[in-house]
Amino acid sequence: MPEGAEDPAPRCRPRGRGVLPVSGGPCVGVCDRRKQFPPVRVGAGGAMPLVVLCGRPGSGKSRRAAELRAALGGPERAAHVVSEAEGGRAALRAEVERRLSRRDVVIVDAGNELRSIRYELYCAARQAGTARCLLHCAGGGGGPDEPPFEEPDPGCRWDRPLFTVSGEEPLPLGDIRAALFESAPPPPHRATRAQPLQSGEFLHRLDRVTQDVLAAVMAAQSGGALPGDTVRVPGLAEGLVLSRPVSLAELSRLRRQFISYTKMQPSDENMPQLASMFLQYLSRSIQ
């Protein structure tokens, strides 16, 4: 090429994983795809986002999960839908944690009826250092045997960012993408860092209230409580309906699991709800 002449169309040569333009020919392949699908900025931590769906049976969660998968997946990242299956809550959480990675979007297609379930998934996202959002599918329900549903509260950090859709209302994909891809997630280390002014009191309260719940359950069973009976815990309006006999060893194992999840984010905001959240966790886990 004559000196001073402008290269009309640079071509590409490989360099590592990317491509760099060099003179002498047209740019094809990866460069063109990058123009068509610009890279998405993901915040500190590197992991790709988690979308948690919640709603009553029949509210359209699976249809919305399919829409999200089509909208959020693409040539640069996969979108995985994790659904409720045999194994219940523990299996769902384990599959979500396994899927969270630096490349993929994880969509949880499940009822996630209880605050405690959504809190566990919130903790998993914090631990992975990834952005997340909650999509509430309103409507549905009405069946006689459906589980209780606790409405998401945007005032709770594990229920936000919160988006709500109902019926045939279109998904707010622009807002969802902004929440997932344009905001930096909290650094992963914050999920396990003790808060100096709060952690001592928080952990003491966590230990005491979970012990009180276990003591109430064991006392009720020793007193003749049968499957279907409601165990009352002093100071709580709600109770625990025993679906079957539960041993002290099983209750202690569930208590240790709940404590390990809850310790990920010690905060005074959670303290009034600890006993209630533990009851909900037990109710779901011993079905």
C-alpha positions as CSV (number, residue, x, y, z in Angstrom):
1,M,0.0,0.0,0.0
2,P,1.4,3.4,-0.9
3,E,2.7,5.5,2.1
4,G,0.0,7.7,3.5
5,A,-2.8,5.8,1.9
6,E,-5.7,4.7,4.1
7,D,-6.5,1.1,4.5
8,P,-10.1,0.9,3.3
9,A,-11.1,-2.3,5.3
10,P,-8.9,-3.7,8.0
11,R,-8.9,-7.5,8.5
12,C,-8.5,-9.5,11.7
13,R,-5.7,-11.6,13.0
14,P,-5.9,-13.6,16.2
15,R,-4.4,-12.5,19.4
16,G,-5.3,-14.6,22.5
17,R,-9.0,-15.0,22.7
18,G,-9.9,-11.8,20.8
19,V,-9.1,-10.4,17.4
20,L,-7.2,-7.3,16.4
21,P,-7.5,-5.4,13.1
22,V,-4.5,-5.4,10.7
23,S,-4.3,-3.9,7.3
24,G,-5.0,-5.7,4.0
25,G,-8.5,-7.1,3.9
26,P,-12.1,-7.1,5.3
27,C,-12.9,-7.7,8.9
28,V,-15.2,-10.7,9.2
29,G,-16.4,-13.2,11.8
30,V,-15.8,-12.3,15.4
31,C,-15.6,-8.5,14.8
32,D,-18.9,-8.5,13.0
33,R,-20.5,-10.5,15.8
34,R,-19.1,-8.1,18.4
35,K,-20.8,-5.2,16.5
36,Q,-24.1,-7.2,16.4
37,F,-23.9,-8.4,20.1
38,P,-21.9,-5.8,22.1
39,P,-20.4,-7.2,25.3
40,V,-22.5,-6.7,28.4
41,R,-20.9,-4.9,31.3
42,V,-21.1,-7.1,34.4
43,G,-20.2,-5.5,37.7
44,A,-17.5,-6.4,40.2
45,G,-17.4,-10.1,41.1
46,G,-17.6,-11.4,37.5
47,A,-20.5,-13.9,38.0
48,M,-23.5,-13.7,35.7
49,P,-26.9,-12.7,37.1
50,L,-29.6,-14.6,38.9
51,V,-33.3,-14.1,38.2
52,V,-35.7,-15.5,40.8
53,L,-39.3,-15.9,39.9
54,C,-42.0,-16.2,42.6
55,G,-45.8,-16.5,42.5
56,R,-48.8,-18.7,43.2
57,P,-49.6,-21.9,41.1
58,G,-51.0,-21.0,37.8
59,S,-49.6,-17.5,37.7
60,G,-47.5,-18.1,34.5
61,K,-44.1,-18.5,36.0
62,S,-42.9,-21.2,33.5
63,R,-44.1,-19.1,30.6
64,R,-42.2,-16.1,32.0
65,A,-39.1,-18.2,32.6
66,A,-39.1,-19.2,28.9
67,E,-39.5,-15.6,27.8
68,L,-36.6,-14.6,30.0
69,R,-34.5,-17.4,28.7
70,A,-35.1,-16.3,25.1
71,A,-34.5,-12.6,25.9
72,L,-31.4,-12.9,28.2
73,G,-29.6,-15.8,26.5
74,G,-27.5,-15.3,23.4
75,P,-24.3,-16.2,21.6
76,E,-22.1,-14.8,24.4
77,R,-23.9,-16.3,27.3
78,A,-26.3,-19.2,28.1
79,A,-29.5,-18.8,30.1
80,H,-30.3,-21.8,32.3
81,V,-33.8,-22.4,33.8
82,V,-33.7,-24.2,37.1
83,S,-37.1,-25.7,38.1
84,E,-38.5,-27.3,41.2
85,A,-38.0,-31.0,41.1
86,E,-37.8,-34.0,43.3
87,G,-35.6,-33.2,46.3
88,G,-37.5,-30.0,47.1
89,R,-35.9,-26.8,48.5
90,A,-32.5,-28.2,49.2
91,A,-32.1,-29.7,45.7
92,L,-33.3,-26.4,44.1
93,R,-30.8,-24.4,46.0
94,A,-27.9,-26.8,45.3
95,E,-28.7,-26.7,41.5
96,V,-28.8,-22.9,41.6
97,E,-25.4,-22.7,43.3
98,R,-24.0,-25.2,40.9
99,R,-25.2,-23.2,37.9
100,L,-24.0,-19.8,39.0
101,S,-20.9,-19.0,37.0
102,R,-19.0,-16.3,35.3
103,R,-20.7,-16.9,32.0
104,D,-24.3,-17.9,32.4
105,V,-27.7,-16.4,33.5
106,V,-29.6,-18.5,35.9
107,I,-33.4,-18.3,36.0
108,V,-35.2,-19.9,39.0
109,D,-38.6,-21.1,37.9
110,A,-40.3,-22.0,41.2
111,G,-42.9,-20.8,43.5
112,N,-40.5,-19.4,46.1
113,E,-43.5,-18.7,48.2
114,L,-41.8,-18.0,51.5
115,R,-39.5,-15.1,52.5
116,S,-37.0,-17.6,53.9
117,I,-36.6,-19.4,50.5
118,R,-36.0,-16.1,48.7
119,Y,-33.5,-15.1,51.4
120,E,-31.5,-18.3,50.8
121,L,-31.3,-17.5,47.1
122,Y,-30.4,-13.9,47.9
123,C,-27.5,-15.2,50.0
124,A,-26.4,-17.5,47.3
125,A,-26.2,-14.6,44.8
126,R,-24.3,-12.5,47.4
127,Q,-21.8,-15.3,48.0
128,A,-21.3,-15.7,44.3
129,G,-20.9,-11.9,43.8
130,T,-23.5,-11.6,41.2
131,A,-26.4,-9.3,40.5
132,R,-29.9,-10.5,40.9
133,C,-33.6,-9.5,40.7
134,L,-37.0,-10.9,41.7
135,L,-39.9,-11.3,39.2
136,H,-43.3,-11.6,40.9
137,C,-45.9,-13.3,38.7
138,A,-49.1,-12.0,40.2
139,G,-52.4,-13.9,39.9
140,G,-53.1,-17.6,39.9
141,G,-53.8,-19.6,43.0
142,G,-57.1,-20.4,44.6
143,G,-56.5,-24.1,45.0
144,P,-57.5,-25.7,48.3
145,D,-54.1,-27.4,48.8
146,E,-51.8,-24.7,47.6
147,P,-49.0,-23.6,50.0
148,P,-49.2,-20.2,51.7
149,F,-47.7,-17.3,49.7
150,E,-45.9,-14.4,51.3
151,E,-46.0,-11.4,49.0
152,P,-42.7,-9.9,48.1
153,D,-41.8,-6.7,50.0
154,P,-39.6,-4.2,48.2
155,G,-38.5,-2.9,51.6
156,C,-36.6,-6.2,52.1
157,R,-33.3,-6.3,50.4
158,W,-33.7,-10.0,49.4
159,D,-37.0,-9.0,47.6
160,R,-35.4,-6.2,45.5
161,P,-35.0,-5.2,42.7
162,L,-38.6,-6.3,42.4
163,F,-40.6,-6.5,39.2
164,T,-44.3,-7.6,39.1
165,V,-46.2,-8.8,36.0
166,S,-49.7,-10.3,35.6
167,G,-51.7,-11.9,32.9
168,E,-50.5,-11.0,29.4
169,E,-48.6,-7.9,30.6
170,P,-45.3,-7.7,28.7
171,L,-42.1,-8.2,30.7
172,P,-40.2,-5.0,31.6
173,L,-37.1,-6.4,29.8
174,G,-35.4,-3.0,29.7
175,D,-35.6,-2.6,33.4
176,I,-34.6,-6.2,34.1
177,R,-31.6,-5.9,31.9
178,A,-30.6,-2.7,33.6
179,A,-30.9,-4.3,37.0
180,L,-28.9,-7.4,36.0
181,F,-26.3,-6.0,33.6
182,E,-25.9,-2.3,34.3
183,S,-25.5,-2.2,38.1
184,A,-22.5,-3.6,39.9
185,P,-23.4,-6.4,42.3
186,P,-22.2,-6.2,45.9
187,P,-18.7,-7.5,46.3
188,P,-18.7,-11.2,47.3
189,H,-16.7,-10.7,50.5
190,R,-19.4,-8.5,52.0
191,A,-21.8,-11.5,52.1
192,T,-19.6,-13.3,54.7
193,R,-18.0,-10.3,56.5
194,A,-19.1,-9.9,60.1
195,Q,-20.4,-6.4,60.9
196,P,-18.3,-5.3,63.9
197,L,-21.2,-3.5,65.8
198,Q,-23.9,-6.0,65.0
199,S,-22.4,-9.5,64.5
200,G,-22.0,-10.4,68.2
201,E,-25.6,-9.5,69.2
202,F,-27.0,-10.9,65.9
203,L,-25.3,-14.3,66.3
204,H,-26.3,-14.5,70.0
205,R,-29.9,-13.9,69.0
206,L,-29.7,-16.3,66.1
207,D,-28.4,-19.1,68.4
208,R,-31.0,-18.4,71.1
209,V,-34.1,-18.2,68.9
210,T,-33.3,-21.3,66.9
211,Q,-32.7,-23.2,70.2
212,D,-36.0,-22.0,71.5
213,V,-37.8,-23.2,68.4
214,L,-36.2,-26.6,68.6
215,A,-37.0,-26.9,72.3
216,A,-40.7,-26.1,71.6
217,V,-40.9,-28.7,68.8
218,M,-39.3,-31.4,71.0
219,A,-41.5,-30.5,74.0
220,A,-44.6,-30.7,71.8
221,Q,-43.7,-34.1,70.5
222,S,-42.8,-35.4,74.0
223,G,-46.2,-34.1,75.1
224,G,-48.0,-36.2,72.5
225,A,-48.2,-33.9,69.5
226,L,-49.2,-35.9,66.4
227,P,-48.8,-35.3,62.6
228,G,-51.2,-32.5,61.7
229,D,-50.9,-30.8,65.1
230,T,-49.6,-27.2,65.3
231,V,-46.6,-26.5,67.5
232,R,-46.7,-23.1,69.2
233,V,-43.6,-21.2,69.9
234,P,-43.8,-18.5,72.7
235,G,-43.7,-15.0,71.3
236,L,-44.8,-16.0,67.7
237,A,-48.2,-15.7,66.2
238,E,-47.6,-18.4,63.7
239,G,-46.9,-22.1,64.5
240,L,-45.3,-25.1,62.9
241,V,-47.6,-27.8,61.6
242,L,-45.9,-31.2,62.0
243,S,-46.4,-33.3,58.9
244,R,-44.5,-36.2,60.5
245,P,-42.4,-37.0,63.6
246,V,-39.1,-35.3,63.6
247,S,-36.0,-36.4,65.5
248,L,-33.7,-34.1,67.4
249,A,-30.9,-35.1,65.1
250,E,-32.8,-34.0,62.0
251,L,-33.9,-30.7,63.7
252,S,-30.3,-30.0,64.8
253,R,-29.1,-30.6,61.2
254,L,-31.7,-28.2,59.8
255,R,-30.8,-25.7,62.5
256,R,-27.1,-25.8,61.5
257,Q,-28.1,-25.3,57.8
258,F,-30.3,-22.3,58.6
259,I,-27.6,-20.7,60.8
260,S,-25.0,-21.1,58.0
261,Y,-27.2,-19.4,55.5
262,T,-28.3,-16.6,57.8
263,K,-24.8,-15.8,59.0
264,M,-23.9,-14.8,55.5
265,Q,-25.6,-11.5,56.0
266,P,-25.8,-10.5,59.7
267,S,-28.0,-7.5,60.1
268,D,-30.2,-6.0,62.8
269,E,-32.9,-5.7,60.1
270,N,-33.4,-9.5,60.3
271,M,-33.4,-9.9,64.0
272,P,-37.2,-9.5,64.6
273,Q,-37.9,-12.1,61.9
274,L,-35.4,-14.8,62.8
275,A,-37.7,-17.1,64.7
276,S,-40.4,-16.7,62.0
277,M,-38.0,-17.4,59.2
278,F,-36.6,-20.5,61.0
279,L,-40.2,-21.8,61.5
280,Q,-40.8,-21.4,57.7
281,Y,-37.5,-23.1,56.9
282,L,-38.5,-26.0,59.1
283,S,-42.0,-26.2,57.7
284,R,-40.6,-26.4,54.1
285,S,-37.8,-28.8,54.9
286,I,-39.7,-31.5,56.9
287,Q,-42.5,-31.9,54.4
